[in-house]
Amino acid sequence: MGIIWNGIANGCLIAVFALAFGTVYLSTRVFHIALAAIISAAPFIAMTALSRGLTVSVSWGISVLSCALLSVACEFVSHWRLERRGASAGLQLVASLGHSLVIGQAVVLMWGNNVRTLRSVSDVTKTICGISLATSQWVAITGSLGAVLTLLLIYRQTKIGLLLRGIADNSTLIALAGYDLRFLRCAGFAVAGALAGLASLLMAFGRGFDSSSGISILLPAIAAVVLGGRTFIVGPVVAALLLGIVRSEITWYASSPWQDPVTFLILLLAMALPHGQLTIDQQL
């Protein structure tokens, strides 16, 4: 059971990354690869803020806000302009790759390639309700659940959340109804950046981080979105939890280097499905 719970802890983080990627992809059809570089930047920003004497909460808040702004900058600089010109999805992908390279190289130039950690104390094991996990894993589970529930509340109870779901179905109709499509797209990119930044901090708290770890973190998130089908929350979250358990089993029975190849194979298989595997509720 320990392997399963470790997988669930990892799956919770994958779920938040998946929701970040899916928020942009499902509403704008932009393959937001730049999130990989934003994920890499988040813990470095928090580390810098902490080194200036700021509290943990303020440092993490600055990092999450910075990630949201970086994500919006990608939309403002390229994606919206390309959308207005009727650019193909392939061209949008190239633009996102360009953003990822620029942000990623900026991270390397500013902070280097050395492995760092956000945790300043030992990661002791805590047992809650008979489940023994490291403190960092409990933090990851709690933070991830909070992020998922907050996003669910936004999508179900706020006007902007309903409109984000609306532009995923018919952006032209939303625009004809008088809503500012550019603002809505920027809001989606901001939510994605904030979620990715938060999940990156939660992951960095329990593990080391460096300037090139973003793409390996984003890969299972993309797989979860594809497996989840055209659903904003339920499908990607369920798929992420399953992927987390699978990756944990692979680490236990084989070795961790096999995690990404198997995840990529799952992604290829999922892409062959018509609408993903876990299309539970298209309203979510």
ROGU-59753 format. One record per residue (C-alpha): residue number from 1; x, y, z. Coordinates in steps of 0.1 Angstrom, whole numbers, plus 5000, padded with zeros to 4 digits. Example, Ala and Ser with C-alpha at 12.3 -4.5 7.8 and 13.67 -1.06 7.14 Angstrom:
2
+-----+------+------+------+
|   i |   xx |   yy |   zz |
+-----+------+------+------+
|   1 | 5123 | 4955 | 5078 |
|   2 | 5137 | 4989 | 5071 |
+-----+------+------+------+
// end
This chain:
284
+-----+------+------+------+
|   i |   xx |   yy |   zz |
+-----+------+------+------+
|   1 | 5000 | 5000 | 5000 |
|   2 | 5029 | 5023 | 5005 |
|   3 | 5036 | 5023 | 4968 |
|   4 | 5000 | 5032 | 4961 |
|   5 | 5000 | 5061 | 4985 |
|   6 | 5033 | 5074 | 4971 |
|   7 | 5017 | 5072 | 4936 |
|   8 | 4987 | 5091 | 4948 |
|   9 | 5009 | 5118 | 4963 |
|  10 | 5028 | 5121 | 4930 |
|  11 | 4995 | 5119 | 4911 |
|  12 | 4981 | 5149 | 4930 |
|  13 | 5010 | 5170 | 4917 |
|  14 | 5006 | 5157 | 4882 |
|  15 | 4969 | 5166 | 4884 |
|  16 | 4976 | 5203 | 4892 |
|  17 | 5002 | 5204 | 4863 |
|  18 | 4976 | 5188 | 4841 |
|  19 | 4949 | 5213 | 4850 |
|  20 | 4974 | 5241 | 4843 |
|  21 | 4981 | 5227 | 4808 |
|  22 | 4945 | 5218 | 4801 |
|  23 | 4931 | 5252 | 4811 |
|  24 | 4950 | 5267 | 4781 |
|  25 | 4948 | 5238 | 4757 |
|  26 | 4911 | 5231 | 4761 |
|  27 | 4900 | 5267 | 4759 |
|  28 | 4924 | 5281 | 4733 |
|  29 | 4939 | 5250 | 4716 |
|  30 | 4974 | 5263 | 4723 |
|  31 | 4999 | 5236 | 4732 |
|  32 | 5014 | 5256 | 4760 |
|  33 | 5049 | 5240 | 4761 |
|  34 | 5063 | 5273 | 4776 |
|  35 | 5048 | 5260 | 4809 |
|  36 | 5078 | 5237 | 4811 |
|  37 | 5102 | 5267 | 4815 |
|  38 | 5077 | 5285 | 4838 |
|  39 | 5077 | 5254 | 4860 |
|  40 | 5115 | 5255 | 4861 |
|  41 | 5115 | 5292 | 4870 |
|  42 | 5090 | 5290 | 4899 |
|  43 | 5112 | 5276 | 4927 |
|  44 | 5141 | 5298 | 4917 |
|  45 | 5120 | 5329 | 4921 |
|  46 | 5108 | 5317 | 4955 |
|  47 | 5143 | 5309 | 4965 |
|  48 | 5155 | 5344 | 4956 |
|  49 | 5127 | 5360 | 4975 |
|  50 | 5135 | 5338 | 5006 |
|  51 | 5171 | 5348 | 5004 |
|  52 | 5160 | 5385 | 5006 |
|  53 | 5145 | 5378 | 5040 |
|  54 | 5108 | 5375 | 5029 |
|  55 | 5085 | 5350 | 5046 |
|  56 | 5077 | 5317 | 5030 |
|  57 | 5041 | 5327 | 5022 |
|  58 | 5051 | 5360 | 5006 |
|  59 | 5079 | 5343 | 4986 |
|  60 | 5056 | 5316 | 4973 |
|  61 | 5030 | 5343 | 4965 |
|  62 | 5055 | 5363 | 4945 |
|  63 | 5066 | 5332 | 4926 |
|  64 | 5030 | 5321 | 4918 |
|  65 | 5022 | 5357 | 4906 |
|  66 | 5054 | 5358 | 4885 |
|  67 | 5045 | 5325 | 4868 |
|  68 | 5010 | 5338 | 4860 |
|  69 | 5025 | 5370 | 4845 |
|  70 | 5050 | 5350 | 4825 |
|  71 | 5022 | 5328 | 4811 |
|  72 | 5001 | 5359 | 4802 |
|  73 | 5032 | 5374 | 4785 |
|  74 | 5033 | 5343 | 4762 |
|  75 | 4997 | 5350 | 4751 |
|  76 | 5002 | 5388 | 4748 |
|  77 | 5035 | 5385 | 4728 |
|  78 | 5026 | 5358 | 4703 |
|  79 | 4996 | 5336 | 4707 |
|  80 | 4969 | 5362 | 4705 |
|  81 | 4986 | 5378 | 4675 |
|  82 | 4988 | 5345 | 4658 |
|  83 | 4952 | 5337 | 4666 |
|  84 | 4941 | 5369 | 4650 |
|  85 | 4959 | 5360 | 4619 |
|  86 | 4944 | 5325 | 4618 |
|  87 | 4976 | 5307 | 4624 |
|  88 | 4976 | 5269 | 4626 |
|  89 | 4981 | 5249 | 4657 |
|  90 | 5015 | 5239 | 4645 |
|  91 | 5026 | 5275 | 4643 |
|  92 | 5013 | 5282 | 4678 |
|  93 | 5033 | 5252 | 4690 |
|  94 | 5065 | 5266 | 4674 |
|  95 | 5058 | 5300 | 4691 |
|  96 | 5053 | 5283 | 4725 |
|  97 | 5086 | 5263 | 4720 |
|  98 | 5103 | 5297 | 4714 |
|  99 | 5089 | 5311 | 4746 |
| 100 | 5101 | 5280 | 4764 |
| 101 | 5136 | 5284 | 4751 |
| 102 | 5138 | 5321 | 4760 |
| 103 | 5125 | 5317 | 4795 |
| 104 | 5145 | 5285 | 4801 |
| 105 | 5178 | 5302 | 4790 |
| 106 | 5170 | 5332 | 4812 |
| 107 | 5166 | 5308 | 4841 |
| 108 | 5200 | 5292 | 4833 |
| 109 | 5217 | 5326 | 4830 |
| 110 | 5203 | 5339 | 4862 |
| 111 | 5205 | 5309 | 4885 |
| 112 | 5227 | 5283 | 4868 |
| 113 | 5223 | 5245 | 4864 |
| 114 | 5230 | 5234 | 4900 |
| 115 | 5204 | 5213 | 4918 |
| 116 | 5188 | 5233 | 4947 |
| 117 | 5162 | 5226 | 4973 |
| 118 | 5135 | 5248 | 4990 |
| 119 | 5134 | 5227 | 5021 |
| 120 | 5156 | 5238 | 5050 |
| 121 | 5146 | 5210 | 5074 |
| 122 | 5147 | 5172 | 5072 |
| 123 | 5117 | 5155 | 5055 |
| 124 | 5104 | 5134 | 5084 |
| 125 | 5077 | 5108 | 5080 |
| 126 | 5043 | 5115 | 5095 |
| 127 | 5015 | 5090 | 5100 |
| 128 | 4979 | 5102 | 5095 |
| 129 | 4950 | 5078 | 5097 |
| 130 | 4974 | 5049 | 5094 |
| 131 | 4990 | 5063 | 5062 |
| 132 | 5028 | 5070 | 5065 |
| 133 | 5041 | 5096 | 5041 |
| 134 | 5069 | 5121 | 5042 |
| 135 | 5060 | 5156 | 5053 |
| 136 | 5066 | 5170 | 5018 |
| 137 | 5042 | 5145 | 5004 |
| 138 | 5014 | 5155 | 5028 |
| 139 | 5021 | 5191 | 5019 |
| 140 | 5018 | 5182 | 4982 |
| 141 | 4986 | 5163 | 4987 |
| 142 | 4970 | 5191 | 5008 |
| 143 | 4982 | 5219 | 4984 |
| 144 | 4971 | 5200 | 4953 |
| 145 | 4936 | 5193 | 4968 |
| 146 | 4932 | 5229 | 4976 |
| 147 | 4942 | 5240 | 4941 |
| 148 | 4918 | 5215 | 4925 |
| 149 | 4889 | 5225 | 4947 |
| 150 | 4895 | 5262 | 4941 |
| 151 | 4896 | 5257 | 4904 |
| 152 | 4865 | 5236 | 4905 |
| 153 | 4848 | 5265 | 4924 |
| 154 | 4860 | 5290 | 4898 |
| 155 | 4847 | 5269 | 4869 |
| 156 | 4813 | 5261 | 4885 |
| 157 | 4805 | 5293 | 4904 |
| 158 | 4821 | 5323 | 4887 |
| 159 | 4812 | 5340 | 4855 |
| 160 | 4848 | 5340 | 4842 |
| 161 | 4850 | 5303 | 4848 |
| 162 | 4818 | 5296 | 4829 |
| 163 | 4831 | 5318 | 4800 |
| 164 | 4864 | 5299 | 4799 |
| 165 | 4845 | 5267 | 4795 |
| 166 | 4824 | 5285 | 4769 |
| 167 | 4852 | 5295 | 4747 |
| 168 | 4864 | 5259 | 4747 |
| 169 | 4831 | 5250 | 4730 |
| 170 | 4825 | 5280 | 4708 |
| 171 | 4848 | 5310 | 4711 |
| 172 | 4831 | 5327 | 4681 |
| 173 | 4797 | 5327 | 4699 |
| 174 | 4813 | 5341 | 4731 |
| 175 | 4828 | 5369 | 4711 |
| 176 | 4795 | 5377 | 4693 |
| 177 | 4778 | 5378 | 4727 |
| 178 | 4800 | 5409 | 4734 |
| 179 | 4826 | 5394 | 4757 |
| 180 | 4862 | 5403 | 4754 |
| 181 | 4878 | 5372 | 4740 |
| 182 | 4914 | 5385 | 4745 |
| 183 | 4907 | 5391 | 4782 |
| 184 | 4893 | 5357 | 4787 |
| 185 | 4922 | 5341 | 4770 |
| 186 | 4946 | 5361 | 4792 |
| 187 | 4927 | 5349 | 4822 |
| 188 | 4931 | 5313 | 4811 |
| 189 | 4968 | 5318 | 4806 |
| 190 | 4971 | 5334 | 4840 |
| 191 | 4953 | 5306 | 4858 |
| 192 | 4975 | 5281 | 4840 |
| 193 | 5007 | 5299 | 4850 |
| 194 | 4996 | 5303 | 4886 |
| 195 | 4986 | 5266 | 4889 |
| 196 | 5019 | 5255 | 4873 |
| 197 | 5039 | 5277 | 4896 |
| 198 | 5021 | 5264 | 4927 |
| 199 | 5026 | 5228 | 4917 |
| 200 | 5062 | 5234 | 4909 |
| 201 | 5068 | 5249 | 4944 |
| 202 | 5050 | 5219 | 4961 |
| 203 | 5072 | 5195 | 4941 |
| 204 | 5104 | 5215 | 4948 |
| 205 | 5096 | 5214 | 4985 |
| 206 | 5100 | 5177 | 4985 |
| 207 | 5126 | 5172 | 4959 |
| 208 | 5156 | 5190 | 4945 |
| 209 | 5151 | 5212 | 4914 |
| 210 | 5172 | 5226 | 4886 |
| 211 | 5168 | 5248 | 4855 |
| 212 | 5160 | 5219 | 4831 |
| 213 | 5135 | 5198 | 4850 |
| 214 | 5103 | 5214 | 4836 |
| 215 | 5098 | 5193 | 4805 |
| 216 | 5100 | 5160 | 4823 |
| 217 | 5075 | 5173 | 4848 |
| 218 | 5051 | 5185 | 4821 |
| 219 | 5052 | 5153 | 4801 |
| 220 | 5029 | 5132 | 4825 |
| 221 | 5006 | 5163 | 4828 |
| 222 | 5001 | 5164 | 4790 |
| 223 | 4995 | 5126 | 4790 |
| 224 | 4968 | 5132 | 4817 |
| 225 | 4951 | 5159 | 4797 |
| 226 | 4950 | 5137 | 4766 |
| 227 | 4938 | 5107 | 4786 |
| 228 | 4911 | 5129 | 4803 |
| 229 | 4895 | 5139 | 4770 |
| 230 | 4876 | 5171 | 4766 |
| 231 | 4870 | 5176 | 4803 |
| 232 | 4884 | 5205 | 4824 |
| 233 | 4888 | 5188 | 4858 |
| 234 | 4875 | 5153 | 4864 |
| 235 | 4891 | 5134 | 4835 |
| 236 | 4926 | 5149 | 4838 |
| 237 | 4926 | 5145 | 4876 |
| 238 | 4916 | 5108 | 4875 |
| 239 | 4941 | 5102 | 4847 |
| 240 | 4968 | 5120 | 4867 |
| 241 | 4962 | 5099 | 4898 |
| 242 | 4964 | 5067 | 4877 |
| 243 | 4996 | 5079 | 4861 |
| 244 | 5011 | 5087 | 4894 |
| 245 | 5004 | 5052 | 4907 |
| 246 | 5018 | 5037 | 4874 |
| 247 | 5050 | 5058 | 4877 |
| 248 | 5054 | 5048 | 4913 |
| 249 | 5050 | 5011 | 4904 |
| 250 | 5076 | 5015 | 4876 |
| 251 | 5101 | 5031 | 4901 |
| 252 | 5096 | 5003 | 4926 |
| 253 | 5097 | 4973 | 4902 |
| 254 | 5121 | 4987 | 4876 |
| 255 | 5138 | 5020 | 4880 |
| 256 | 5130 | 5057 | 4878 |
| 257 | 5146 | 5063 | 4844 |
| 258 | 5118 | 5042 | 4829 |
| 259 | 5091 | 5066 | 4841 |
| 260 | 5093 | 5090 | 4813 |
| 261 | 5096 | 5064 | 4784 |
| 262 | 5065 | 5045 | 4797 |
| 263 | 5046 | 5078 | 4802 |
| 264 | 5055 | 5088 | 4766 |
| 265 | 5042 | 5054 | 4754 |
| 266 | 5010 | 5060 | 4773 |
| 267 | 5007 | 5094 | 4757 |
| 268 | 5011 | 5080 | 4722 |
| 269 | 4985 | 5054 | 4729 |
| 270 | 4961 | 5080 | 4743 |
| 271 | 4965 | 5102 | 4712 |
| 272 | 4952 | 5073 | 4691 |
| 273 | 4919 | 5074 | 4710 |
| 274 | 4891 | 5096 | 4695 |
| 275 | 4885 | 5118 | 4725 |
| 276 | 4907 | 5105 | 4753 |
| 277 | 4898 | 5076 | 4776 |
| 278 | 4883 | 5092 | 4807 |
| 279 | 4856 | 5115 | 4792 |
| 280 | 4834 | 5114 | 4823 |
| 281 | 4816 | 5147 | 4823 |
| 282 | 4822 | 5172 | 4795 |
| 283 | 4807 | 5200 | 4817 |
| 284 | 4838 | 5197 | 4840 |
+-----+------+------+------+
// end
